[in-house]
Amino acid sequence: MTVPVDNGHLRYREAGAGPPVVLLHGGGLDHRSWDDQVGPLSADHRVITPDARGHGGSSTRRRRTGTATTWPRCCGRWTPVR
């Protein structure tokens, strides 16, 4: 699945149902770094594993936009605001 962001899109995988858990990978990796954790967590949670800009299936930036603004916007789409 993908979610639109400024100047492109982020690809993510989603598994399970329940309270959301968003797992962010480190530099040079992609969502697959969480593969071993997704199965156990998805038994009781909705697990979302996005690819950061320029990683995995996500687009690269066409112009400079910060990760600090991208992640909160995406997480707001995946998790309820309280």
Secondary structure, DSSP 8 states (H G I E B T S, - for coil): -EEEETTEEEEEEEE--SSEEE----TT--GGGGHHHHHHHHTTSEEEEE--TTSTTS---SS---HHHHHHHHHHHHS---
